[in-house]
Amino acid sequence: YKMAGDSRFPDVDTDGSEKSEAMEIVVNVGGVRQVFYGDNLSQYPETRLAELVNCLSGGYDSIFSLCDDYDPGKREFYFDRDPDAFKCIIDVYYFGEIHMKKGICPICFKNEMEFWKVDLKFLDDCCKAHLSEKKEELEEIARRVQLILDDLGIDASESRWKRCQKCIWKFLEKPESSYPARVIAVLSFLFILISSVVMCVGTIPDLQVVDAEGNRMEHPTLDSIETACIGWFTMEYVLRLISSPNKLHFALSFMNIVDVLAILPFYVSLTLTHLGAKLMELSNVQQAVQALRIMRIARIFKLARHSSGLQTLTYALKRSFKELGLLLMYLAVGIFVFSALGYTMEQSHPETLFKSIPQSFWWAIITMTTVGYGDIYPKTTLGKLNAAISFLCGVIAIALPIHPIINNFVRYYNKQRVLETAAKHELELMELNSAEGKAAGSRSELEDLSREGKEGPFYSSRIKVSHSDTFIHLLSEEKHYRTRLQSCK
């Protein structure tokens, strides 16, 4: 190819004997040279490398719209991009799929694929899963930053009630927002413990009193403490419900349902005690009240609201449903097999304790789980051998899924710590850039973050400015010079 008025470009036969399919393209990416041929690149004509084949005839504007620099003597195109990512991306021209090399940031790799105009559909499924996980992490960081900015920002256009509502919500839901909020969180935690202890102590016979009809009931002092705790829980729940931004989501939240279950039995039992005697027999009322008092154990789950460890354990169990399902399946098969064998082998003994196979299920359960109460046990030699085998199989069946469950717990716990640190790092960078005059006001940052979070990108434009270690800036269309290659640390 030869540009008009420019002798630096090599001559090409005017009859077109050198066709684009046989053309040799030399690409230098970050100091790593690669040679390509037009027949390989033409398989994916929409990619940036395929466009290099025909860009020489377009002049400088066409060339520098695709690359950073060009050596006409060597016919070598220079790109200031990540060479490690490029080595993975060019596999699409030879194998039709791309595998991301270990150690490359998935977000940086996605940006590299977008620069080289290679569709993400060529990325292997295992690498897509890694990329999706990274997307979720960045979305979580953006969500946490947005929540913090929401807490820090004050909108003067909001009504006084809205501002008061937001302050109450922060006061009750965000212990880290202020010292009084931390005090309230500690008090709530103490009330939960006191209420749980009172519920247990109230069942001790020596501390109970006898009413006029000879029935034992809880000590009046314990009842007063219980009433005070329920009053605190009720006030806390009502204030949180009033100040919540989304009341439907608040009411359907699992932890808030637990709060209702912890409070409701007290008021229902109180209503039955005073009004139920007129509608039903007194004995039935007492049985209903006793059943409702048992529901007070639900308040112990309120501790999960103040314990990140319990929340992490809940998430780990939720992510381990497959492993837990396998454990239950192993135990179910073993219980059925060994209980049937135990029943069959013990029938020859005159004093057998295995009366039926369903009754033998109980023996198989306590044997395979290594509990062994001893209320049912085999008496024949074959029955004892069957019990020994069931015991060993139970140990193996329980031990196998434990390791994945522990891994899920550790992985999620470490991930939460990393995300928390990353969110704080983002805020520090945003404050630094704001101090240098490179950012707009905090309100515009919040609006950009919220808008980008709804539209789907991983982080807002404000975070792109601050995240210099994960965001690779695209080349400017106006300046054609080499930029510093930014890699993910």
LUMZAMI-25865 format. One record per residue (C-alpha): residue in one letter; x negated, y, z. Coordinates in steps of 0.05 Angstrom, whole numbers, plus 5000, padded with zeros to 4 digits. Each point is the difference from the previous one (the first is absolute). Layout:
BEGIN
 resn    x    y    z
    A    X    Y    Z
...
//
This chain:
BEGIN
 resn    x    y    z
    Y 5000 5000 5000
    K 4976 5070 4986
    M 5031 5064 5024
    A 5003 5058 4952
    G 4944 5050 5014
    D 4968 4956 5053
    S 4940 4958 4979
    R 4990 4969 5069
    F 5051 4946 4988
    P 4976 4938 4961
    D 5020 4992 4928
    V 5054 4951 4980
    D 5014 4971 4932
    T 5051 5043 4964
    D 5035 4939 4973
    G 5017 4977 5071
    S 4957 4937 4998
    E 4988 5007 5075
    K 5068 4984 5028
    S 5023 5016 5070
    E 5008 4926 5016
    A 4926 4987 4991
    M 4977 5066 5031
    E 4953 4996 5059
    I 5016 5045 5060
    V 4948 5014 5054
    V 5029 5022 5066
    N 4960 5025 5060
    V 5040 4999 5064
    G 4963 5027 5060
    G 4933 4978 4971
    V 5023 4930 4979
    R 5000 4990 4924
    Q 5051 4955 4966
    V 5007 4984 4926
    F 5069 4987 4970
    Y 5025 4983 4931
    G 5061 5028 4967
    D 5034 4933 4990
    N 5001 4988 5075
    L 5023 5070 5017
    S 5054 5002 4947
    Q 5039 4946 5039
    Y 5023 5055 5047
    P 5004 5064 4957
    E 5031 5042 5056
    T 4939 4995 5045
    R 4946 5054 5004
    L 4945 4955 4973
    A 5041 4982 4939
    E 5010 5075 4987
    L 4925 5009 4997
    V 4997 4962 4934
    N 5035 5055 4961
    C 4983 5061 5042
    L 4936 5020 4962
    S 5038 5025 4940
    G 5038 5049 5044
    G 4940 5042 5020
    Y 4977 5023 5069
    D 5070 5013 5026
    S 5020 4928 4986
    I 4936 4971 5029
    F 4998 5039 5065
    S 5074 4989 5012
    L 4981 4927 5010
    C 4931 5001 5032
    D 4954 5044 5042
    D 4941 5002 4952
    Y 4977 4972 4933
    D 4932 4985 4969
    P 5008 5003 4924
    G 4931 4969 4988
    K 5017 4937 5039
    R 5074 5005 4988
    E 5007 4991 5075
    F 5060 5024 5040
    Y 4987 5020 5072
    F 5052 4994 5056
    D 4989 5023 5071
    R 5043 4945 5030
    D 4991 4941 5047
    P 4959 4946 4963
    D 5021 4944 5047
    A 5073 5012 4986
    F 4986 5007 4926
    K 4967 4931 4998
    C 5065 4971 5026
    I 5045 5040 4953
    I 4965 4979 4936
    D 5020 4928 5014
    V 5067 5017 4969
    Y 4968 5003 4931
    Y 4971 4930 5007
    F 5047 4961 5047
    G 5065 5039 4997
    E 5002 5011 5076
    I 4962 5039 5053
    H 4975 4977 5068
    M 4979 5053 5050
    K 4932 4986 5030
    K 4995 4994 5075
    G 4978 5064 5034
    I 5033 5049 4952
    C 5054 5045 5028
    P 5067 4979 4968
    I 5023 5072 4993
    C 4935 5021 4967
    F 5006 4940 4954
    K 5070 5020 4981
    N 4976 5070 4984
    E 4945 4971 4957
    M 5050 4957 4962
    E 5043 5062 4988
    F 4939 5038 4974
    W 4982 4944 4952
    K 5074 4996 4980
    V 5006 4927 5018
    D 5069 4978 5023
    L 5007 4972 5070
    K 5036 4939 4972
    F 4932 4972 4981
    L 4979 4999 5073
    D 5003 4930 5030
    D 5055 4985 5050
    C 4952 4990 5059
    C 4969 5068 4987
    K 5070 5032 4993
    A 5016 4974 5069
    H 4938 5033 5027
    L 5018 5065 4965
    S 5071 4998 5027
    E 4973 4990 5071
    K 4955 5061 4991
    K 5059 5040 4974
    E 5040 4983 5062
    E 4943 5021 5044
    L 4994 5068 4966
    E 5075 5010 5002
    E 4998 4984 5075
    I 4944 5051 5010
    A 5040 5052 4961
    R 5062 4984 5042
    R 4961 5008 5065
    V 4970 5066 4977
    Q 5068 5024 4980
    L 5029 4983 5069
    I 4943 5037 5034
    L 5010 5060 4955
    D 5075 4997 5015
    D 4984 5004 5074
    L 4951 5057 4991
    G 5041 5040 4951
    I 5054 5049 5022
    D 5051 5022 4949
    A 5026 5069 5018
    S 5060 4990 4954
    E 5027 4943 5044
    S 5055 5015 5050
    R 4987 5002 5074
    W 5037 4934 5009
    K 4957 4966 4947
    R 4936 5024 5034
    C 5026 4978 5068
    Q 5020 4932 4970
    K 4930 4991 4971
    C 4967 5018 5067
    I 5043 4949 5038
    W 4983 4947 4948
    K 4925 5014 5007
    F 5007 5001 5075
    L 5032 4931 5004
    E 4971 4964 4940
    K 4929 5026 4994
    P 4962 4994 5066
    E 4936 5024 4966
    S 5031 5067 4982
    S 4992 5032 5069
    Y 4983 4986 5073
    P 5074 5003 5024
    A 5018 4950 4945
    R 4948 4952 5026
    V 5028 5008 5071
    I 5070 4983 4975
    A 4973 4939 4964
    V 4966 4976 5064
    L 5064 5012 5040
    S 5040 4960 4949
    F 4950 4943 5004
    L 5004 5001 5077
    F 5077 4999 4999
    I 4998 4939 4955
    L 4953 4963 5047
    I 5040 5021 5062
    S 5066 4977 4968
    S 4970 4933 4981
    V 4971 4989 5069
    V 5067 5019 5033
    M 5036 4951 4956
    C 4953 4944 5022
    V 4998 5018 5074
    G 5076 5005 5002
    T 5006 4925 4989
    I 4961 4983 5065
    P 5051 4971 5049
    D 4968 5032 5061
    L 5009 5070 4970
    Q 5072 4989 4980
    V 5060 5019 5042
    V 5067 4966 5010
    D 5064 5038 4983
    A 5067 4995 5036
    E 5020 4938 4960
    G 4936 4962 5015
    N 4967 5010 4931
    R 4927 5018 4995
    M 4984 5065 4965
    E 4940 5044 4989
    H 4976 5046 5055
    P 5031 5071 4996
    T 4931 5031 4998
    L 4981 4960 4940
    D 5066 5019 4967
    S 4984 5073 5011
    I 4931 4992 4969
    E 5032 4963 4942
    T 5051 5056 4991
    A 4944 5053 4999
    C 4961 4961 4947
    I 5062 4992 4957
    G 5014 5074 5006
    W 4929 5015 4975
    F 5007 4952 4942
    T 5068 5029 4981
    M 4976 5072 5001
    E 4938 4981 4960
    Y 5040 4963 4947
    V 5053 5056 4993
    L 4947 5054 4992
    R 4962 4960 4949
    L 5064 4986 4961
    I 5020 5074 5000
    S 4931 5023 4978
    S 4987 4946 4948
    P 4995 5026 4928
    N 5036 4939 4972
    K 5051 4974 5050
    L 5023 4940 4958
    H 4928 4975 4993
    F 4990 5013 5074
    A 5061 4960 5021
    L 4981 4940 4956
    S 4927 4998 5021
    F 4982 4936 5036
    M 4969 5033 5061
    N 5060 5046 5008
    I 5047 4940 4997
    V 4958 4970 5056
    D 5010 5065 5040
    V 5076 4994 4991
    L 4999 4927 5022
    A 4961 5020 5062
    I 5049 5055 5019
    L 5068 4973 4978
    P 5006 4941 5049
    F 4998 5048 5060
    Y 5059 5041 4976
    V 5040 4940 4976
    S 4991 4965 5067
    L 5017 5064 5036
    T 5064 5005 4959
    L 5019 4927 5012
    T 4987 5007 5075
    H 5047 5059 5009
    L 5052 4986 4946
    G 4993 4927 4981
    A 5032 4974 5064
    K 5066 5028 4978
    L 4998 4964 4933
    M 4971 4933 5018
    E 4983 4956 5059
    L 4945 5024 5047
    S 4959 4937 4989
    N 4999 5011 4925
    V 4978 5072 5011
    Q 4943 4978 5044
    Q 4977 4949 4948
    A 5002 5053 4945
    V 4961 5049 5043
    Q 4948 4946 5016
    A 4992 4984 4926
    L 4991 5073 4983
    R 4948 5008 5054
    I 4959 4947 4966
    M 4997 5045 4939
    R 4958 5049 5040
    I 4939 4959 4980
    A 5004 5036 4932
    R 4970 5062 5032
    I 4932 4965 5006
    F 4996 5008 4924
    K 5000 5075 5010
    L 4927 4992 5020
    A 4984 4990 4926
    R 5017 5073 4988
    H 4941 5021 5043
    S 4952 4943 4983
    S 4963 4999 4934
    G 4975 4930 5016
    L 5072 4973 5004
    Q 5017 5036 4935
    T 4939 4969 4967
    L 5019 4931 5025
    T 5071 5009 4973
    Y 4973 5020 4932
    A 4951 4942 4999
    L 5056 4950 5015
    K 5043 5033 4946
    R 4943 4992 4950
    S 4989 4928 5023
    F 5070 4972 4984
    K 4970 4952 4950
    E 4951 4971 5050
    L 5053 4997 5054
    G 5047 4965 4951
    L 4946 4948 4985
    L 4990 4990 5075
    L 5074 4988 5011
    M 5004 4954 4940
    Y 4941 4958 5026
    L 5031 4995 5069
    A 5069 4984 4972
    V 4973 4943 4958
    G 4958 4973 5057
    I 5057 5005 5050
    F 5047 4962 4955
    V 4950 4945 4983
    F 4971 4988 5069
    S 5067 5004 5036
    A 5029 4947 4952
    L 4938 4956 5010
    G 5002 5009 5075
    Y 5074 4982 5004
    T 4988 4937 4957
    M 4939 4977 5040
    E 5031 5011 5068
    Q 5065 4962 4987
    S 4967 4934 5020
    H 4987 5025 5071
    P 5057 4988 5049
    E 4988 5066 5038
    T 4991 5043 4938
    L 5010 5075 5007
    F 5011 5010 4925
    K 5076 4994 4996
    S 5008 5030 4930
    I 4959 5034 4945
    P 5029 5069 5015
    Q 4981 4991 5073
    S 4930 4979 4977
    F 4993 5068 4965
    W 4988 5031 5068
    W 4945 4951 5016
    A 4967 5012 4932
    I 5003 5076 5010
    I 4967 5001 5068
    T 4948 4949 4977
    M 4980 5034 4935
    T 4995 5067 5035
    T 4957 4969 5055
    V 5050 5019 5055
    G 5017 4930 5024
    Y 5050 5008 5056
    G 5002 4926 5014
    D 5075 4995 5004
    I 5000 4954 4939
    Y 4940 4956 4986
    P 4986 4935 4963
    K 4991 4934 5037
    T 4979 4952 4945
    T 4930 4995 4970
    L 5024 5020 4930
    G 5039 5057 5030
    K 4938 5026 5036
    L 4959 4994 4935
    N 5054 5040 4963
    A 4998 5053 5055
    A 4925 5006 4994
    I 5004 5009 4924
    S 5056 5052 5007
    F 4958 5038 5051
    L 4940 5004 4954
    C 5043 5019 4940
    G 5033 5054 5041
    V 4933 5031 5019
    I 4978 5001 4927
    A 5066 5028 4975
    I 5000 5057 5050
    A 4926 5017 4991
    L 5001 5005 4924
    P 5042 5064 4990
    I 4971 5037 5060
    H 4938 5026 4964
    P 5039 5036 4944
    I 5046 5031 5051
    I 4940 5027 5040
    N 4969 5026 4936
    N 5064 5038 4983
    F 5000 5031 5069
    V 4927 5021 4997
    R 5006 5025 4929
    Y 5061 5043 5015
    Y 4970 5027 5065
    N 4936 5021 4965
    K 5039 5028 4942
    Q 5041 5045 5046
    R 4937 5027 5032
    V 4968 5014 4932
    L 5063 5035 4976
    E 5004 5043 5063
    T 4927 5020 4991
    A 5010 5015 4926
    A 5061 5044 5015
    K 4960 5040 5050
    H 4943 5006 4950
    E 5048 5027 4948
    L 5025 5053 5048
    E 4929 5021 5017
    L 4983 5007 4927
    M 5063 5040 4987
    E 4984 5047 5057
    L 4929 5008 4974
    N 5023 5016 4930
    S 5053 5047 5027
    A 4947 5037 5039
    E 4958 5007 4937
    G 5058 5031 4963
    K 5010 4942 4952
    A 5070 4983 5020
    A 5067 5033 5005
    G 5040 5006 5064
    S 5019 4940 5043
    R 5072 5004 4976
    S 4981 4990 4927
    E 4956 4942 5020
    L 5059 4967 5034
    E 5046 5012 4940
    D 4948 4971 4951
    L 4989 4940 5045
    S 5074 4987 5007
    R 5013 5009 4925
    E 4943 4955 4979
    G 5020 4947 5050
    K 5070 4996 4970
    E 4976 4999 4928
    G 4953 4941 5011
    P 4926 5022 4998
    F 4956 4974 5054
    Y 4984 5067 5032
    S 5017 5072 4989
    S 4962 5051 4960
    R 4976 5029 5065
    I 4971 4934 5021
    K 4967 4992 4932
    V 4960 5063 5014
    S 4976 4974 5066
    H 4989 4928 4981
    S 4935 5009 4962
    D 4976 4932 5020
    T 5057 4962 4967
    F 5025 5044 4944
    I 4960 5004 4935
    H 5014 5065 4965
    L 5015 4996 4926
    L 4957 5040 4953
    S 5021 5071 4985
    E 5026 5014 4930
    E 4966 5068 4998
    K 4930 4982 5024
    H 4960 4944 4969
    Y 4945 4987 5051
    R 4983 4942 5044
    T 5032 4998 5068
    R 4973 4965 5061
    L 5024 4928 5002
    Q 5043 4992 5062
    S 5006 4929 5027
    C 5042 4972 5055
    K 4960 4993 5065
//
